[in-house]
Amino acid sequence: MILFQNAKIFDGNKIISSDSVLVENNIIREIGKNIKANKIELKINVNKKFLMPGLIDAHFHANTPNYDFYSSDRYPKNYIAFHSQNILSDTLKRGFTTVRDAGGGDIGIKMALNEKLFRGPRFFYPGKAITQTGGHGDMRNSEYLETCGCAYDGNITQVVDGEDDMRRVVREEFRKGANHIKLILTGGVSTNLAPIDMKHFSDEEIRVCVEEAERRNSYVMAHCHTDDGALRCVQLGIRSIEHGSLISSKTATKISKSGNFVVPTLSAGHLIEKNSKQLGLSNQSLQKVKEVNKKRSLAIENCAKAKVKMGLGSDLHGREYLQNQSRELILRSEHQENIEVLRSATVVNSEILQMKDKIGVIKENAFADLIILNGDPLKNINVFNDTNKNVSFILKDGQIIKNLLT
């Protein structure tokens, strides 16, 4: 057993009056004051530092080593696997004890993590993201001549056309252990594969995807930048709207009433605009990014006013750029109160992942995923600017990952 004492505790929702947490194996057994228990193996004096649930990144990419998406989607799988190991190991050391993959994550990564071949966060994956012929994620440009008529199938994305093919592919991803399904509903900003306002898939194809996910007691997350796309998500039963960069006030109200989630990803647009030349992006992509970046703040404010449940995701690619993963919390604090940002990164994300009361909370019988910060993010969220220094302790599934406490 591990006993944490003398802590300032944020339980995922609020600061609580208790100052101690007792962990047995991988479970939080008790929260209170003056906790007494037999066989306590380790007592940790937190010294009034900030104790909170481990962070959750609900829009993560484990299998993209860099921003050259055309190459990444075709790299050898063993090469991708080594990059994934480094990316996930680093992520855990930043205090993210859970991630939800948004395309490409598979059973191989899950097995390696479960067997402790390396240390990484809890991992929820969709298999390959699903797009349509000529859609965002179909990595064949117009100059690519396909003579066999085969659908595109890469490391991260796959092309699916028609209701029957959609049903087969979704069932296949669940057969391979997928936790959820990733569907691409609009164009993107980081490639020139499809205009951002291009509608992907027919309503019938989307309904089949949603139906098959619900059959598995799961859900669909959708790449979706536009207001019209977000409205389609509400109408067709897509539970998690990713990016949501152009959501209007009217649509935000409908999302709120439906109980759907939105996962903004500010880090991606911010990083791309600042590093476009280094990333080798075209001027066309850069202009799309700049245009979306100007409007996304309004979308977040619209969602906040309508009380939409907003999760938190970084949508960054590659080990180098994922060093900025925690910056997502700081960018979000420009539009929301710090406590709302922390809720997004913990308790809201746990609900999105269908893990309510199990992760993202400090609560009896929840998994023991905890971090300790040197500063108080409710007062100054810039504590996340330097996670190497300011995340002084990490416990994941009851196992100590990092301990800089003295």
PyMOL commands that set and color helices and strands:
alter all, ss='L'
color gray80, all
select helices_A, chain A and resi 69-72+77-93+107-114+163-175+203-215+227-236+249-258+266-274+276-279+283-305+321-324+327-332+338-352+381-385+387-390
alter helices_A, ss='H'
color red, helices_A
select strands_A, chain A and resi 2-5+8-9+20-24+27-32+42-45+50-53+55-60+96-101+122-124+129-131+157-159+181-184+220-224+240-243+261-263+309-310+370-373+391-396+399-403
alter strands_A, ss='S'
color yellow, strands_A
deselect
rebuild
show_as cartoon
